[in-house]
Amino acid sequence: MGQGITPAEALHVEFSKTIHRKFTKAIEEYRLLKSGDSLCVCVSGGKDSMLLGVLFREYEKHGNIPISVKYLVMDPGYSDENLELIKANAARLDLPIETFQTEIFKHTEGTERAPCFLCAKMRRGHLYNKARELGCNKIALGHHFDDVIESILMGMIYGGQAQTMLPKLKAQNFAGMELIRPLYFVRERDIIAWREFCGLEFLQCACRVTKREEGSKRKLIKRLIVRLAEDNPQIEQNIFRSVCNVRLDRLISYKDKDGTIHGFLDDYDD
């Protein structure tokens, strides 16, 4: 472990600027928390969710907004080895996790069409249900900045749509529940640097379907962004800004929140 300090201490010493400040910036800029919130941090066992757990463990003690936090591990069908690794890391990071079991892997492994989409949808539903059962009104996921910009490009290139992964979102099927993404400004490379500095080994992707799909769309997009950044170091920020600086009058068409389609011809002759 770097210089004999704990992973939590490292966030205040070595990674204050690159991780901790960006975490608090997202909370403040997007108003992710309110006083009295009961938050469920969803810990999958990977580096991102484990970091998120450590950040909120510290926020519980020193944050500006009084909240209560639960650390929830959903077991979608992990091997015993993977589950033990999650528990060992949680103990090392002082995360009082609560686990519950599902059979998501069993239901999605035989699905040939969009297994990742189905898995994500089922995971989200189970997490909302369990969080509500625990009395929580928000769930926090570990999506970071790189996830956001990759999703923007994936939507354009493979989905033919311009949209993004929002920093917070009201649940459609769970009244009163909200999803937040406090790592919205944190770069993946800095999460990796924190993990390596602290000498931690987290769960890699445990999905057998994803392991077979070495040429997955997200991996292709990730490599594309890396190549583009070699020529233009601002490329990642520009991708992000593209969904912050939208001019509706310069779009051929767009959908409003009710799904109604509007186009530039609507008032072109006015």
Secondary structure, DSSP 8 states (H G I E B T S, - for coil): -GGG--HHHHHHHTSIIIIIHHHHHHHHHTT---TT-EEEEE--SSHHHHHHHHHHHHHHHH-SS--EEEEEEEESS--HHHHHHHHHHHHHTT--EEEEE--HHHHHTT--S-HHHHHHHHHHHHHHHHHHHTT-SEEE----HHHHHHHHHHHHHHH-------SEEE-SSSTT-EEE-TTTT--HHHHHHHHHHTT--------HHHHH-TT-HHHHHHHHHHHHHHH-TTHHHHHHHTTTS--GGGSSEEE-TT--EEETTTTTT-
